[in-house]
Each structure stands twice: as C-alpha cells, then as structure tokens.
Amino acid sequence: LEMQEELMEEKDRCEITRIAVTNAYTSVQKELSQAAHQVLSSLPGGLTLPQGVEADWRFKPAASLSGDHLDFFLVGDDRIAFYLLDVSGHGVPSALRSAALCELLRPFTPIMGDLDTIGPHRILERVNKHIWDSNDEVEYLATLVLGILNMNTGTVRVSSAGHPSPLIVGPGGKHEETTDSGLPLGVMPDTGYETSSVQLEPGETLLMFSDGIPDCRDPDGNLLGIETLYEYIQSAPSTRPSELVGSIEAKLDEWQKDAPLEDDSTLLAIGLAPGI
C-alpha cells in the first residue's frame, strides 16, 4: 500500500511536470509565431511603384524564423534601392542578427542615408565594419547584395558581399551576372568592395537569390545546383518579375517535394516593362 501510494504521488508529480512543460512549449511556440509574423510584416508590401516598374519576391524560411531578409524602397522620384540579406544559420539567433542589420539598412539611417551619392560598395564597407566591431569571436557572417536602380535610364549600380551575383534576365531566359561576389560581411575589418554599373533594358528583370535556392535538396538528398536554377530561369514563360518568380517557385517546390528545407530560400526580382 505504501509503494502504491508513492507511485500515485510520483504519477501526480509527473503529470504536473508534463503540464508545465506543455505550457512552456506552447508559450514558446506562440512567441515564435508572433516573431515570425513580425518578420513577414516587415517584408515589402503595399509599395506603389512608378508605372513600368515591377517587383516580386519569394520568402521561405527553413525554420519559423529566418536569417534572410529583403527590401526595396523609393529614393527620390526616379530611383529604387534594393537589398537581399542572408545571415549564416537559421532560426532564432540568425533571425535576431538579421533584424538588427535590417534596422541599419532602413532608408535614411546614418549608414544608408547617402547611398545614392557614395555608392553601394561604401555602404557594404560600413556594414562590414559595424559587424566586425560587434562580433568579438566571429559568431556569424552575413552576405548582402545591395543596389540602386535609376528607373528613367535603367542604370543599375550594385555591389555584393559574398552573395550570389544578381542576374539580368532577358527575353528567352537569357541571363548574365552583374557583379563579383566579394567577401562576406564580418570576415575582415577593412574589406573593400566594388560597385558595378550595368544596364537594365525594358523587358528585362534583375533577379537576386539567396544560396538556399541552389542548395535546396530533393528527397534523395541531391542538391539543385546553380546550373539547374539557370535552366528554371530559361524555361520561365516570361521575364516579368511576378511570372519569373512564380515559375521558379513552382519548379523549386516540385524539386523539393516533401524534403525538409535546410536553409532559408529567398528570391527578389525587379524589372522594367517593355516600352518604358
């Protein structure tokens, strides 16, 4: 009887512990869900672009929170700035670091305020120095592609820190890289970057993607690879940003099927309509 009573008391204690753990897990999941919603709400949406300019994007985190982020915004009457950021890792730590960097990359912050004057490469150098100064033991690295498009002339100035080169995608799926990748942010304190100037013609789209896209795996563990991504781009029915992104997304989902996503995957496309 004493043993039975002890077992009943132990069972009650286990039940109390189970309830406490369940409640804690539910609370954490709720907070993660709220944080994920906050991240999604910070992505571009509702921005009215000038006639003849279109943009679309895809954002798919590997966990509830992501180290990827993107944004585009108007600078003056005829220019649009854009960036795609990828912080190493995924989940809560990378999401927090990504959010902190996004605050630096908001329009008219001290770091971004003179983007149009000094060029994207100088902004990358500032962000790199900021990461290095606050990154005592190189806890994380980040890649970033940053640029500005003159919507009247089609001139694009773009710079990359360790990020896959943006592509200019033209009719028939023709594509070409726009810039060298450079070192990721946070590797060395005085890393220099370069700005490339390229021409975006009417009917062409500037396509950016995180490395989670070519690194996507199918259920058998095979990597998609950059060449297959190029094939997806070439087979897209149109260079219009929404159709280009939608086509690539559909093919990625077909490739991945039910395989778990190992890295955040993001696409950003900005294009000029024919005849602009």
N, C-alpha and C positions, 0 to 999 in steps of 0.2 A: 504493500500500500504506500509506503514511504517513497519507493522507487517510482511508482506510478504518479504520485503527487509531484515529484521532482521533474519527471518527464513532461507533465502537463504544464508546470511552471516554465520549463525550458521552451516548450512549444509556444507559450504565450509571449515569451521574450523574443523568440524568432519572428513571430508574427508582427510584433511591434517594430522590430528592426526592418522587416520586409516593407512594412507600410512607410517607414521613414525613408528608406532608400527609394522606394517608388515615388514618393512625394518629391524628394530631392531631384530625381531624374526628370520627372515631369516639369519641375520648375526650371531646370537647366534647358530642357528642350524648348520650353516656352520662350526663355530668354534668347536662345539661339535663333528661334523662328522670328522673333521680333527684330533681332540684329540683322538677319538675312533680309527681312522686309525693308529695313532701313537702307541696306546696301542697294537693293533693287530700286528703291525710290530715289537714290542718288544718281542712278544712271540717266543718260539723256532721254528726255521725253517731253513732248509738247513744244519743242523749239520750232518756230516757224522760220524756215529757210527762205532766202530770196528765190524768186521764180527761176527755174532752170537748174537749181542745185538740189540734189537729193542725198540723203544719208540713211543707212540702215545698219543694224548691228545684231549680233548673237552673243549671248552670255550664258554659259552653262558651267556652274561650279562643280568641282569634284566632291565637295562636302557642302554642308549647309551654308558655310561662309567661304569666301573666295579671296585669293590674293591678286586676282585680275581686276582691273578696272579700266574704264574708258570714258571719254567725254569729248564733246565738241561744242564750241560756242562762238558766237559772232564777236569779231574785233573790228569796231568801226562799222562802216556801211558796206564794205566790199571785201572783207576778209573773214575767213573762218579758221580758227585754231582747233587742233585736234591732238589727242594722245591716246596711246594704249599702254597700260602699265601691267607688269607681271612681277609680283614679289615671290621669291622662292618659297616652295612649300605650299600647303593649303590648309584650310581650317582656320581656327580662331587666331593663332599667332600671326599668320601671314595676312589675314583679313585686317587685323588691328594695324599692322605696319602699312598695309596698302591704304587704309583710311587716313592715316597720318600723312602719307605722301600726297594723297589726293587733296588734302587741305592746302598743301604748298602749291599745288598746280591749279588752284582756282584762279579765275580771271582777276587781274589787277592786284594780286598779292605782291609783296616785295620781290619774290622770286620771279613771278610771271609778268609783272606789270609792263616791262619794256620788251616783251618777246618780239614784237614786230620790228623793233629798232636794232637790237643786238643779234637776233637770230636764234633759232632753236638750239644750236650747239652750246651757246653760252648758258642757256637755261639748264641744259643737262649737266654742265660743269658745276653750276651752283647746287643742283640737287645732289650730285655726287659728293660734293664737299660736305653738304648737310648730313648725308647718310654716314660718311666716314667719321665725322666728328661725334656722332651719336651712337656709333657702332663699335664699341670698345674691343670686342673679341670677334668681329666679323660674324655676327649672329645670323645675318641674312644678306642676300644680294637681291638686286632688282634689275629688270630690263625695262626699257622705256623707249618708245618711238614717239617723237613729238614733231609737229609741223604746223605750217600755216599756208592756207590756200587763198590766193587772190582770185575771187570769183569773176572778176571782169576780164582778166588776162589769162587765167588758167595756170599761172605760175605757182608751183608748189615748192616751198623750202622745207626740207625735212632732215631730221637728224635722228640717229639711233644709237642707243647704249645697250649693246648685247642682244638686241631684239631682232627677230627675223625681218629682213628688209620688206618694206611695203612694196606692193606690186602695182604697176599701172596696167589695167586690164582693158583691152580694146576689142573692137568687133572681131568675132570669130574666136574669142578666147585668147587672142594674142596678149602676152604679158611680159613685162620686163621689170627687173629690180630697180629700185630708185636710189639706194644708198648703201654704203658699207655698214656693218653692224656695230663695230667698236666694242669696247669692253663693257661688261655690265656695271651698273652703279654700285659703289661700295667696295670695289677691288683695290683701288689705289687713290690716295687723296688728291693728286694733281692730274688726273687723267684728262686728256684733251679730246674733244670731239669735233666733227666736221659737219657742216650743213651742205647738203646737195640741193641744187636747184634743177627741177625738172618741169616739163610742160605737160599739163593735163588738157587734152583736146576735148571738144564737145563729143559726147558719145562714149567717153572713156571714164573709168572709175578707178579711184585709188583704194586698194584693198589691203588691210592690215589684219594680222592674225597672231595669236599667242602660240608658243611652241606646243601647247596642249593639243593643237589641231593635228599637226603631222605626227605627234607622239601618241595619238589615240590608238588603242588596241582593239582587235576583234576578239570574239570569244575564244579563239585558239591562241591568243597572245601575240598575234602578228601586228607589227607597227604599220600604221597607214603610210607614213613616209612622205617626203616633200614631192616626189615625182607623181604619186597618186593624187595628191592635192592639186597639182598642176593639171592633171587630167580632169579632175572635177571642175576646175575653173574653165577649161577649154570646152567642156560639154554643157556649160550653163546656157540656157536658152537666150539670155540677154546680159548685157553689161550693166543694165540698170541696177543700182545698189540693192533694192529690195528683191529682185529676181535672182541676182547673183548670190546674195547671202542665203536666200531661201533654198536655192538649188544645192549649194554646198552643204547646208544644214541637213537637207533630206538625205544626201548621199552619206554624210557622216553617221547619221542615225542608222542607215541601212548597214554600214560597215560595222558599227559598234554592237548593234543588236542589244543583247542583254548583258554584255560585258561591263564590269564596273569601270567608271571613269576614274583614271589615276591622276589626272591633272586638270586644272581648270582650262576650259577652251573658250576662246573669245574671238569674234570677227567684228571688224568695223569697216564699212565701205562708204566712201564719199565720191559722188560722181557729178559730172556736168551733162545735162541733157543735150541731145543733138540740136544744133541750131542756136545755142546760147550766144 
